[in-house]
Amino acid sequence: MHSMIPGNGVSSPANINYRGKELLVERGTTVESLMKMVPGEDDHSVIAAIVNNRLVSLNARILRSGKIIPIKIRSHQGARLYQRHLTLMLYEVIYRAFPGTHIFIGQAISEGHYFRVSGVTVDDAFLQKLETELLELSRQKAPFEFMRVTVEEARWRFRLKGENVKHQLLDQWPSSHVSVVKIGDFVDFCLSPIVPHTGFFNEFKLIKLEEDTFILQFPNQCDDAIRRTEHAQPKLYATHKEAKKWSQLLGVAHVAELNRAATTRKIKQVIQISEGLHERNISSIADAVVGDSRRKLVFIAGPSSAGKTTFAKRLSIQFKVLGVEPRALSLDNYYVDREATPLDENGKWDFEALEAIDLERFNHDLKKILAGEEVMSPTYDFQTGTRTSPDKWQSVKLGPHDVLIIEGIHGLNNALTPSIPDESKFKIYINALNPLALDEHNRLNTSDVRLIRRIVRDRHYRGYSAAQTINNWYSVRKGERNHIFPFQESADVIFDTSLIYEFSVLKIFAERYLLEVPRSDPAFAEAYRLRKFLSILVSVLPGDIPQTSLMREFIGGSSFSYK
């Protein structure tokens, strides 16, 4: 039986599924009004909604039949909105409480984002005042205001504020209008649905990094990670700084600069220098390993689509240049039999758990390999979920000038190799850290680099649609948060696999695949968000990208074999 929710009387009512109820809702009714008429006990924590697989603000109007899902603050989508709105509050407070200060956003670190400021010193007094002002702004429940203005008006607003990077970004804006959000006196691009007010955002922590840099740390909104990396991460921060320095030297620190390069001959130079920097850094890593004769085991770990396979192949070439023969050992071949695989909280096999690895056999084999003995390494049949018969196992033996490369999700975790002395290991963490920013106030998500890479690769080589890749991404990310990210700082070296130009190349493929996601699919909300972002970029054809480039692992045309 349907209940009738009054609205503005426009047209016939829409049939809406909300909180398990079938309701007839007059078209034009806002989501917020629907919530008030059909209250739930947790409405106080609802900050947005998914309407027909599209994430929207609570003041969005219901225009067609379908399903509405309230988005609570403690959810995956809610966490992203929390970070976005708390960051907007930070900018409003900085510019109001510290006149003359400039602030620039950095990348993700220590469960937050780091920020660099000029015109003020980051000390205890600064952080205390910042915390007090943020808490006061939250207490006031100040509104976030949405506006849609012409590009010319937005350019005028940003020019008056001296925000030249935003002004330049609008030079090649893909439409005649731009959405902006206002909190107090601060105006920014509107990059997400807008939450009603600041009252939701009063949990955070401020941590000093340097005299001009601090971290804004966010609360755990998802409750899906076993471990959180809340401590300082000096190695990751140093890698971020190095990547940012190179992007600035290239003159491509922001999307506007990349777009300008893409429309001129400069993009060839950007590609050449980016690729050259990768090669130099990989060579340096090989030098560091070979420079210590004790380091016979090279562990490579990183999240999905970080580019581990191509990195390992290019590192192997650098080893050979140094007269060292690289051998390979696959951690996948040390899985326990399927029946012994641990289960996750949903009762499904958890292949990413450390306990899914036969640690005893793995450590036994490594010890013998280090001793110079020949080992018959097992192979694993993923179809049967069992180890193959010994006649199919592979011989592994290290010569005096060989190194063993081991790629796997747990490579940074010492619990993987408790029987192996630390001086025998060289641990490499790789990730696409992406120093490119939209502007001074808006970072590009590092996970978006990898998701778009994976969408393109999965469609090209694995027969998966963009919808399938997106729908599986949440569980992939959960495994990364549990088994990879907490161990980043234990690496001997961190390698940034991102290429400053890559979004502009991936766009050519990804836009098409994202357009194929049906509106009826749960992946549509994420596909729509990614499409909006990619629309800002100017496309770059892949012709100038070397065949050995890490980018070729995803778009094709590599000189390496990935079978």
C-alpha positions in Angstrom: 0.0 0.0 0.0 1.3 3.5 -0.9 1.4 6.5 1.3 1.0 9.9 -0.3 3.6 12.6 0.5 2.4 16.1 -0.4 4.7 18.3 -2.5 4.1 21.2 -4.8 1.3 19.6 -6.9 3.3 19.4 -10.1 2.4 16.6 -12.5 1.6 13.0 -11.4 3.2 11.7 -8.2 6.5 9.7 -8.3 6.7 6.2 -6.9 9.5 6.3 -4.4 11.2 3.5 -2.4 12.5 5.1 0.8 13.7 3.2 3.9 12.0 0.0 2.6 8.6 1.8 2.1 6.8 2.5 -1.1 5.6 6.1 -1.2 3.8 8.3 -3.7 5.6 11.6 -3.6 4.6 14.7 -5.5 7.3 15.7 -8.0 9.3 18.7 -6.8 9.3 17.6 -3.2 12.8 17.9 -1.7 14.6 15.0 -0.1 14.8 17.0 3.1 11.0 17.4 3.1 10.5 13.7 2.5 12.7 13.0 5.5 10.7 15.2 7.7 7.5 13.5 6.6 8.9 10.0 7.0 11.3 10.4 10.0 13.9 7.9 11.0 15.8 7.6 14.3 19.1 8.4 12.6 18.0 11.4 10.6 20.2 13.7 12.6 23.3 12.0 11.0 22.0 12.1 7.4 23.9 14.7 5.4 23.1 13.7 1.7 21.2 11.2 -0.3 21.5 8.9 -3.3 18.6 9.4 -5.6 18.4 6.9 -8.4 22.1 6.1 -8.1 23.2 9.7 -8.0 24.6 11.5 -4.9 22.7 14.7 -4.2 22.2 17.4 -1.6 19.3 17.1 0.8 17.6 20.1 -0.9 17.5 18.2 -4.3 14.1 17.9 -5.7 12.5 14.5 -6.5 11.6 14.6 -10.2 11.1 10.9 -11.1 10.2 7.6 -9.6 12.9 5.5 -8.1 14.9 4.7 -4.9 16.2 7.2 -2.3 19.0 6.1 0.1 19.9 8.4 3.0 23.7 8.9 3.3 24.8 9.1 6.9 27.9 10.8 8.1 29.5 7.5 9.1 29.6 5.9 5.7 32.0 5.8 2.7 30.2 8.6 0.9 29.7 10.4 4.2 33.5 10.3 5.0 34.3 12.0 1.6 31.7 14.7 2.3 33.1 15.2 5.8 36.6 15.8 4.5 35.4 18.2 1.8 33.3 20.3 4.1 35.7 20.4 7.0 38.4 21.6 4.5 36.1 24.4 3.3 35.6 25.4 6.9 39.4 25.4 7.4 39.8 27.9 4.5 37.1 30.2 5.8 38.8 30.2 9.3 42.3 30.7 8.0 41.5 33.7 5.8 39.3 35.3 8.5 41.4 34.6 11.6 44.9 35.1 9.9 44.6 38.0 7.4 47.3 38.0 4.7 47.9 34.3 5.0 47.9 32.0 2.0 47.2 28.3 2.2 47.9 25.5 -0.2 46.5 21.9 0.0 48.7 18.9 -0.2 48.0 15.2 -0.5 46.6 12.5 1.9 48.8 11.6 4.8 48.3 10.3 8.4 44.5 9.9 7.9 44.2 13.5 6.8 45.6 16.1 4.3 48.6 18.2 4.8 48.5 22.0 4.2 51.3 24.5 3.6 50.8 28.1 4.7 52.7 31.3 4.1 52.4 34.5 6.1 52.1 32.8 9.4 54.2 30.3 11.5 52.8 26.9 12.3 53.3 26.7 16.1 51.2 25.6 19.1 49.5 29.0 19.3 48.5 28.9 15.6 47.1 25.4 15.9 45.2 26.2 19.1 43.6 29.2 17.5 42.8 27.3 14.4 41.1 24.5 16.5 39.1 27.0 18.5 37.9 28.8 15.5 36.9 25.6 13.7 35.0 24.4 16.7 33.2 27.7 17.0 32.3 27.7 13.3 30.8 24.2 13.8 28.9 25.3 16.8 27.3 28.2 14.9 25.9 25.7 12.3 26.7 28.2 9.6 25.1 27.4 6.2 27.0 26.2 3.1 25.5 28.1 0.2 25.3 26.8 -3.3 25.4 29.1 -6.3 25.5 28.5 -10.1 27.1 31.5 -11.9 28.4 32.2 -15.3 32.1 31.5 -16.0 32.7 35.2 -16.4 31.2 36.0 -13.0 33.3 33.3 -11.4 36.4 34.6 -13.1 35.6 38.1 -11.8 35.1 36.8 -8.2 38.3 34.8 -8.2 40.3 37.6 -9.8 39.1 40.0 -7.0 40.3 37.5 -4.4 43.7 37.1 -6.1 43.1 33.4 -6.8 44.9 33.3 -10.2 45.0 29.5 -10.5 41.2 29.3 -10.2 40.9 32.2 -12.7 43.2 30.4 -15.2 41.3 27.1 -14.8 38.2 28.8 -16.1 39.9 29.8 -19.3 39.1 26.3 -20.7 36.1 25.5 -18.6 33.8 23.0 -20.5 30.5 24.9 -20.0 29.2 28.4 -19.7 28.3 28.1 -16.1 30.2 26.9 -13.0 28.9 25.8 -9.6 30.4 27.4 -6.5 30.0 27.0 -2.8 30.2 29.7 -0.2 30.9 29.5 3.5 31.3 32.8 5.3 33.4 35.0 3.0 35.2 32.0 1.3 34.0 30.9 -2.2 35.3 27.8 -3.9 34.4 25.4 -6.7 31.5 23.2 -5.7 32.9 19.7 -6.2 30.3 17.6 -4.2 26.8 17.8 -2.9 26.4 20.5 -0.3 25.7 19.6 3.3 23.2 22.0 5.0 25.5 23.5 7.7 28.8 23.3 9.6 27.3 21.6 12.7 28.2 18.1 11.6 31.9 18.7 11.5 33.5 19.0 14.9 35.8 16.0 15.1 39.3 16.5 13.8 42.9 16.9 14.9 45.6 19.3 13.9 49.3 18.2 13.8 52.4 20.2 13.0 54.7 18.9 10.3 57.0 21.8 9.7 57.2 25.5 10.4 54.9 26.1 7.5 53.0 22.8 7.2 50.4 21.0 9.3 48.0 18.1 8.9 44.2 18.3 9.2 43.4 14.8 10.4 39.9 13.4 10.0 37.9 11.0 12.2 37.3 7.4 11.2 33.9 7.7 9.5 33.7 4.3 8.0 34.7 1.8 10.7 35.9 -0.6 8.0 39.7 -0.5 8.6 41.4 -2.8 11.0 44.3 -0.4 11.3 44.6 3.4 10.8 47.8 5.3 10.2 47.4 8.2 12.6 51.1 8.7 13.4 53.5 10.9 11.5 54.7 9.6 8.1 58.0 11.4 7.3 58.9 9.1 4.4 55.6 9.5 2.7 55.7 13.3 3.3 59.2 13.5 1.9 58.0 11.7 -1.3 55.0 14.0 -1.6 57.3 17.1 -1.3 59.7 15.7 -3.9 56.8 15.1 -6.3 55.4 18.5 -5.7 58.8 20.1 -6.3 59.1 18.4 -9.7 55.6 19.4 -10.7 56.5 23.0 -10.0 59.8 22.8 -11.9 57.8 21.4 -14.8 55.4 24.3 -14.5 52.5 21.8 -14.2 51.4 21.9 -10.6 47.7 22.5 -11.3 45.2 21.4 -13.9 45.1 24.8 -15.6 48.8 24.5 -16.4 48.4 20.9 -17.6 45.6 22.1 -19.9 47.7 24.8 -21.3 50.6 22.4 -21.9 48.1 20.0 -23.6 47.2 22.7 -26.2 50.8 23.5 -27.0 54.0 21.7 -27.9 55.0 21.8 -24.2 53.2 18.6 -23.5 55.9 16.6 -25.3 58.5 18.1 -22.9 56.2 17.3 -19.9 56.0 13.7 -21.0 59.7 13.4 -21.7 60.7 14.8 -18.3 58.1 12.9 -16.4 59.3 9.6 -18.0 62.9 10.6 -17.4 62.3 11.2 -13.8 60.8 7.8 -13.4 63.8 6.2 -15.0 66.2 8.1 -12.9 64.4 7.1 -9.7 64.2 3.5 -10.6 67.9 3.5 -11.4 68.6 5.0 -8.0 66.6 2.3 -6.3 68.6 -0.4 -8.1 71.8 1.3 -7.1 70.7 1.3 -3.4 69.8 -2.5 -3.5 73.1 -3.5 -5.2 75.1 -1.2 -3.0 74.3 -3.4 0.0 75.3 -7.0 -0.7 73.2 -8.3 2.2 69.9 -7.2 0.5 69.1 -10.3 -1.5 65.3 -10.1 -1.1 63.5 -7.2 -2.8 59.9 -6.9 -1.7 57.5 -4.7 -3.8 54.1 -3.8 -2.4 51.5 -1.2 -3.3 47.8 -0.8 -3.8 45.8 -1.9 -6.8 46.7 -0.3 -10.2 49.8 1.4 -8.7 51.8 -0.1 -11.6 53.7 -2.8 -9.7 54.1 -5.1 -12.7 55.8 -2.5 -15.0 57.8 -1.1 -12.1 59.2 -4.6 -11.3 60.1 -5.1 -15.0 61.8 -1.8 -15.3 63.7 -2.4 -12.0 64.8 -5.8 -13.3 66.3 -4.0 -16.4 68.3 -1.7 -14.1 69.6 -4.6 -12.1 70.8 -6.2 -15.3 72.6 -3.0 -16.2 74.4 -3.3 -12.9 75.4 -6.9 -13.6 72.9 -8.4 -11.2 70.4 -11.1 -12.3 66.9 -10.6 -10.9 64.9 -13.7 -10.1 61.2 -13.7 -9.3 59.1 -15.5 -6.6 55.3 -15.1 -6.6 53.7 -14.8 -3.2 50.4 -15.9 -4.9 51.9 -19.4 -5.1 52.0 -19.7 -1.3 48.3 -19.4 -0.7 46.9 -22.1 1.6 44.3 -24.5 0.2 40.9 -22.9 -0.3 39.3 -24.8 2.6 41.9 -23.3 5.0 41.4 -19.7 3.7 40.1 -17.4 6.5 36.7 -15.8 6.1 35.8 -12.2 6.4 33.0 -10.6 8.3 30.6 -11.5 5.6 31.5 -15.1 5.5 33.5 -14.9 2.2 37.0 -16.1 1.6 39.5 -13.3 2.6 42.3 -13.8 0.2 44.0 -10.6 1.3 44.4 -11.7 4.9 47.9 -12.6 6.0 46.6 -15.9 7.2 45.7 -16.8 3.6 49.4 -17.3 3.0 51.3 -20.4 4.0 53.8 -18.5 6.1 55.7 -21.5 7.4 56.4 -22.8 4.0 57.2 -19.3 2.6 59.7 -18.5 5.3 61.2 -22.0 5.1 61.9 -21.5 1.4 63.3 -18.0 1.8 65.8 -19.2 4.4 67.0 -21.9 2.1 67.2 -19.5 -0.9 69.3 -17.1 1.2 71.6 -19.9 2.1 72.3 -20.5 -1.6 70.3 -23.7 -1.8 67.9 -24.6 -4.6 64.2 -24.6 -3.7 61.3 -26.0 -5.5 58.7 -23.3 -5.2 55.1 -24.5 -5.2 52.6 -23.3 -7.8 48.9 -22.7 -7.0 45.9 -23.6 -9.1 43.3 -20.9 -8.6 40.6 -22.9 -10.2 40.8 -25.8 -7.8 42.0 -23.6 -4.9 44.8 -26.1 -4.1 48.5 -26.4 -4.6 49.6 -28.2 -7.7 51.4 -31.5 -7.8 55.2 -31.2 -7.1 56.1 -32.0 -10.7 54.8 -28.6 -11.7 56.8 -26.7 -9.1 59.5 -24.2 -10.1 63.2 -24.2 -9.3 64.5 -21.1 -7.5 68.2 -20.6 -6.7 70.2 -17.4 -6.2 73.7 -17.0 -7.5 76.2 -14.8 -5.8 75.2 -11.8 -8.0 71.4 -12.4 -8.0 68.5 -10.8 -6.2 65.0 -12.2 -5.6 62.1 -10.0 -6.4 58.9 -10.7 -4.4 55.7 -8.8 -5.3 52.7 -9.1 -3.0 50.2 -7.2 -0.9 52.0 -8.0 2.4 55.5 -7.3 1.3 55.9 -4.3 3.8 54.6 -6.3 6.8 57.3 -7.9 8.8 54.8 -10.5 10.0 55.1 -12.0 6.5 58.7 -12.9 7.1 59.4 -13.3 10.8 62.1 -15.8 10.2 64.1 -13.6 7.8 66.6 -11.0 9.2 65.8 -7.4 8.3 69.2 -6.8 6.8 68.4 -9.3 4.0 65.3 -7.4 2.9 64.8 -4.3 0.8 61.2 -3.1 0.9 59.8 -0.9 -1.8 56.4 0.8 -1.5 54.9 2.1 -4.7 51.8 4.2 -5.2 50.4 6.8 -7.6 50.7 9.7 -5.3 49.8 12.4 -7.9 51.1 15.8 -7.0 48.8 17.5 -9.5 46.1 19.7 -7.9 43.0 21.3 -9.2 44.0 24.6 -7.6 45.5 25.9 -4.3 42.5 24.7 -2.3 41.5 21.4 -4.1 43.6 18.3 -4.4 43.0 15.4 -6.8 42.4 12.2 -5.0 45.3 9.8 -5.2 42.8 6.9 -5.3 41.1 8.4 -8.4 44.3 8.0 -10.3 44.3 4.3 -9.6 40.6 3.8 -10.1 40.7 5.4 -13.5 43.8 3.4 -14.4 42.0 0.2 -13.4 38.8 1.1 -15.3 40.8 1.5 -18.5 42.9 -1.6 -17.9 40.0 -3.9 -16.8 38.1 -2.9 -19.9 41.1 -3.4 -22.3 42.5 -6.7 -20.9 40.1 -8.3 -18.5 36.7 -7.9 -20.1 35.3 -6.0 -17.1 32.9 -3.0 -17.6 33.5 0.3 -15.8 30.5 -0.5 -13.6 32.0 -3.9 -12.5 35.3 -2.2 -11.7 33.6 0.6 -9.7 31.3 -1.8 -7.8 34.3 -3.8 -6.7 36.5 -0.8 -5.8 35.2 -0.4 -2.3 36.3 -3.9 -1.2 39.6 -3.4 -2.9 40.1 -0.1 -1.0 39.2 -1.8 2.2 41.9 -4.4 1.8 44.4 -1.7 1.0 43.6 0.2 4.2 44.0 -2.9 6.2 47.0 -4.6 4.7 49.1 -2.0 2.8 48.7 1.6 4.0 49.5 1.0 7.7 53.0 -0.3 6.7 54.0 2.4 4.2 56.6 3.9 6.6 58.4 0.5 7.0 59.5 0.7 3.4 63.2 1.4 2.6 62.1 3.6 -0.3 58.8 5.0 -1.6 58.3 5.3 -5.4 55.7 7.5 -6.9 54.4 5.9 -10.0 52.1 8.8 -11.1 52.9 10.7 -14.2 51.8 14.4 -14.2 50.2 14.1 -17.6 48.4 10.8 -17.2 44.8 12.1 -16.4 44.8 13.8 -19.8 45.7 10.6 -21.6 43.4 8.3 -19.5 40.5 10.6 -20.2 40.4 9.5 -23.9 39.5 6.0 -22.8 37.9 6.4 -19.4 35.2 8.9 -20.5 33.8 6.5 -23.1 33.8 3.6 -20.6 32.1 5.7 -17.9 29.4 6.8 -20.3 28.5 3.1 -20.6 27.5 2.8 -16.9 23.7 2.6 -16.8 21.8 5.0 -14.7 20.2 2.0 -13.0 23.5 0.6 -11.8 24.8 1.5 -8.3 28.1 2.5 -9.9 26.4 5.4 -11.7 27.0 7.9 -8.8 30.8 7.3 -8.9 30.9 7.2 -12.7 29.1 10.5 -12.8 31.5 12.1 -10.4 34.5 10.9 -12.4 33.0 12.1 -15.7 32.5 15.6 -14.2 36.1 15.7 -13.1 37.5 14.4 -16.5 35.4 17.0 -18.4 37.7 19.7 -16.9 40.8 18.2 -18.6 42.1 18.7 -22.1 42.8 15.4 -23.8 46.3 14.3 -24.7 46.9 11.7 -27.4 49.2 8.8 -26.3 51.5 8.9 -29.3 54.5 10.5 -27.5 54.4 8.0 -24.6 57.4 5.6 -24.7 56.6 1.9 -25.0 58.4 1.2 -21.7 56.2 3.8 -19.9 54.3 2.6 -16.8 51.3 4.2 -18.5 51.4 1.5 -21.2 50.4 -1.1 -18.6 46.9 0.4 -18.6 46.4 2.0 -22.0 48.2 -0.7 -24.1 51.2 -0.5 -26.5 53.8 -1.7 -24.0 57.0 -3.4 -25.1 56.7 -5.5 -21.9 54.7 -8.7 -21.8 52.1 -9.0 -19.0 51.1 -12.6 -19.4 
